[in-house]
Amino acid sequence: MKIKNILISQPQPQNSSPYTEIISKYGVNIDFRPFFKMEPLTAKEFRTQKINILDFSAIVFTARTTIDAFFHLCEELRVAVPETMKYFCVSEAIAFYLQKYIVYRKRKIFFGNGTQSSIIDAIGTKHKDEKFLIATADNNKNDVHKLFSKTRFKFDSAVFVKTTNNDLSDLTLSKYQMTVFYSPSDVKSLLENFPDFKQGDLQIATFGPATAKAVKEAGLEIAIMAPSPQVPSIAKALELYLEKK
C-alpha cells in the first residue's frame, strides 16, 4: 500500500525538522496533531493523595510540566516552600527551568545527565538523609519510584500532572495510511476518541517500548518500531520504510 498521508501524534514543529526532508523527498503529506495534553491537578485532586509537601526536604523533578504544576499547587494550597528545600532534576535544562519560580542556587539545586538513574548519582551519599518527594505525571508515575525503591532513601511520590485526551472528533482517520504514536497515552486517546476503531490497512509506527507495548495490548499491529541501533528516531525509521516502498 502506498503511503500518501501520515498522522503524527505530536505538536507541529516550530522550525525545520527531519520531516521536512521526508515530505520533499517522498511526496507524502504529514499532519501533526497532539492526541493528549498534560494539565496540573487541582488542589482537590491533589489532596486525595494525602501528601503533605512540607513533610519533605527535597523534591525530584523529571519534567518542566511537573515543575509548573508543583508551584501552581503550592500557591493554590497556600504552601510556603521553605528556602531550605533541595531540588533534584533529571537534567541541567530542567534544573535551569526552576529559575522561573525560585532563585537559582547551586547549594540547593542538583541535576543528572538526562537519564532517570542519574538522579540517584546526583544524590549520592552527601544527600542520602533527605526525605524525597518525587513529582510525577499520572502516565509515568512509577518510573523513578522504581529506581528509588532500590535505594535506602526515605521517599514518596505524588502525581502533580494528569493526562487529558484531546478532542479528535474532527479527524478523518480513513484519510491516513499511517499514524505515529509516541506515548501509551496516544493509544489511550485514540481508543477513547474512537471506540469503534478498526485498524484495517492503517500502518502504525511507535516510539519507545512502552508505546509499542500499549499498541500490542490494544490488539493492534505495528509496522515500524523505534528507536533501535539502526533507527534512532521515528524520522529515520519512516525514511527507511518509505525507501523500501
C-alpha positions in Angstrom: 0.0 0.0 0.0 1.4 3.4 -1.0 1.8 5.8 1.9 0.4 9.3 1.0 -0.8 10.7 4.3 0.8 10.3 7.7 -0.6 11.4 11.0 1.9 12.1 13.8 0.7 12.5 17.4 2.9 15.4 18.2 2.7 19.2 18.0 3.7 20.9 14.7 7.5 21.5 14.8 8.2 25.2 15.1 11.3 25.1 12.9 12.6 22.9 10.1 12.7 19.3 11.1 13.7 15.9 9.6 10.1 15.5 8.5 10.5 18.5 6.1 13.0 16.5 4.0 10.8 13.4 4.1 7.9 15.4 2.7 10.0 16.7 -0.1 11.8 13.5 -0.9 8.9 11.1 -0.8 6.0 13.3 -1.7 4.0 12.5 1.4 1.8 14.7 3.4 2.4 14.8 7.2 -0.1 16.2 9.6 0.8 16.8 13.3 -1.9 16.5 15.9 -1.3 16.0 19.7 -3.5 13.3 21.0 -3.4 14.4 24.6 -2.3 17.2 26.9 -0.8 17.5 30.3 -2.6 19.5 33.0 -1.9 20.2 36.6 -4.0 18.5 39.2 -6.5 20.7 41.1 -6.0 21.2 44.8 -8.9 18.9 45.4 -7.4 16.2 43.3 -4.0 16.5 44.9 -5.4 16.3 48.4 -6.8 12.8 47.7 -3.2 11.5 47.7 -2.8 12.6 51.4 0.7 14.1 50.7 2.0 16.9 52.8 4.6 18.8 50.8 6.2 20.2 53.9 7.0 16.8 55.2 9.7 16.6 52.6 13.2 18.2 52.4 13.8 17.5 48.8 11.8 17.4 45.5 12.6 15.3 42.5 11.7 16.6 39.0 12.0 14.9 35.7 9.9 17.3 33.5 9.1 21.0 33.2 5.4 20.2 33.4 5.7 18.9 36.9 7.7 21.9 38.0 4.9 24.2 36.8 2.3 22.0 38.4 4.2 21.8 41.7 4.5 25.6 42.2 1.0 26.2 40.9 -0.4 23.7 43.5 1.8 25.2 46.3 0.2 28.6 45.5 -3.3 27.1 45.4 -2.8 25.2 48.6 -1.0 28.2 50.3 2.1 26.1 51.0 5.1 28.3 51.5 8.1 26.2 50.2 11.0 26.8 52.6 14.3 28.2 51.5 16.0 25.0 52.7 14.1 22.8 50.2 16.5 21.0 47.8 15.7 20.2 44.2 17.0 17.2 42.2 16.4 17.3 38.5 17.0 14.8 35.7 18.9 17.3 33.6 20.6 20.7 33.7 17.9 22.1 31.3 15.1 21.1 33.7 17.1 22.4 36.7 17.5 25.8 35.0 13.8 26.0 34.4 13.4 26.3 38.2 14.6 29.9 37.8 11.0 30.7 36.7 10.0 30.2 40.3 13.0 30.4 42.7 16.4 32.0 42.9 18.9 29.5 41.4 21.5 28.5 43.9 23.9 25.6 43.4 23.8 24.6 47.0 20.1 23.5 46.8 19.7 22.6 43.1 21.3 19.4 41.7 20.9 17.6 38.4 21.8 14.5 36.4 22.9 13.9 32.9 19.4 13.4 31.4 18.8 9.8 32.4 16.5 9.0 35.3 19.1 6.8 37.0 21.5 9.8 37.1 19.2 11.4 39.7 20.4 8.7 42.1 24.0 9.6 41.3 23.3 13.3 41.9 22.0 12.4 45.4 25.0 10.2 46.2 26.0 9.9 49.8 26.0 13.6 50.5 22.2 14.0 50.4 21.1 10.4 51.3 19.5 11.6 54.5 17.0 13.9 52.8 13.3 13.0 52.6 12.5 13.0 48.9 9.2 13.7 47.2 9.1 12.5 43.6 6.9 14.8 41.5 5.3 12.7 38.7 2.7 12.7 36.0 -0.1 10.1 36.0 1.3 8.4 32.8 4.8 7.7 34.3 4.3 7.8 38.0 6.1 4.5 38.6 9.4 5.0 36.6 11.5 7.0 39.1 9.7 5.4 42.0 11.1 2.0 41.0 14.6 3.4 41.0 14.3 4.9 44.4 12.8 1.6 45.7 16.2 0.0 45.1 17.9 2.6 47.5 17.6 3.2 51.2 16.4 6.7 50.7 13.3 8.0 52.5 10.9 8.9 49.8 7.4 9.0 48.5 5.9 10.0 45.1 2.9 12.2 44.2 1.1 12.9 41.0 1.1 16.6 40.1 0.1 16.4 36.4 -2.7 14.5 34.8 -3.1 13.3 31.2 -6.2 14.5 29.4 -7.3 13.3 26.0 -7.6 16.0 23.3 -10.8 16.0 21.3 -10.1 14.2 18.0 -13.6 14.0 16.7 -12.9 16.2 13.7 -10.1 13.8 12.5 -10.9 11.6 9.5 -8.7 8.6 10.2 -9.6 7.0 6.9 -7.5 9.7 5.2 -4.3 8.3 6.6 -2.3 5.3 5.6 0.0 5.6 8.7 -0.1 7.1 12.2 2.8 7.6 14.6 2.4 7.2 18.3 5.0 8.5 20.8 3.3 7.6 24.1 0.9 5.0 25.6 -1.4 8.0 26.2 -1.7 8.4 22.4 -3.1 4.9 22.1 -5.5 5.5 25.0 -6.7 8.7 23.4 -7.2 7.1 20.1 -9.3 4.3 21.5 -11.4 6.6 23.7 -12.0 9.1 21.0 -12.9 6.3 18.5 -14.4 3.4 20.5 -15.3 1.6 17.3 -11.8 2.0 15.8 -10.6 -0.8 13.5 -7.0 -0.8 12.2 -7.7 -2.2 8.8 -4.9 -1.2 6.5 -3.6 1.6 8.7 0.1 1.2 9.4 1.2 2.1 12.9 4.7 3.4 13.9 5.7 3.6 17.6 8.5 5.3 19.5 9.7 3.6 22.7 9.0 0.2 24.2 6.1 1.4 26.4 4.3 2.8 23.4 4.8 -0.5 21.5 3.5 -2.4 24.4 0.4 -0.3 24.6 -0.3 -0.8 20.9 0.1 -4.6 21.2 -2.1 -4.7 24.3 -4.8 -2.9 22.3 -4.7 -5.7 19.8 -3.1 -3.6 17.0 -0.2 -4.4 14.7 3.0 -2.4 14.4 4.7 -1.7 11.1 7.6 0.4 12.4 9.3 0.4 15.8 11.9 2.9 17.0 14.4 3.5 18.5 16.9 0.8 17.6 20.7 0.9 16.8 19.8 1.2 13.1 16.9 3.7 13.5 17.4 6.1 16.5 14.4 8.2 15.6 11.0 7.9 14.1 12.1 10.2 11.2 14.9 7.8 10.3 12.6 4.8 10.6 10.0 6.5 8.3 12.7 7.3 5.8 13.9 3.7 5.6 10.3 2.4 5.4 9.3 4.8 2.6 12.5 4.0 0.8 11.6 0.3 0.6 8.0 1.2 -0.6 
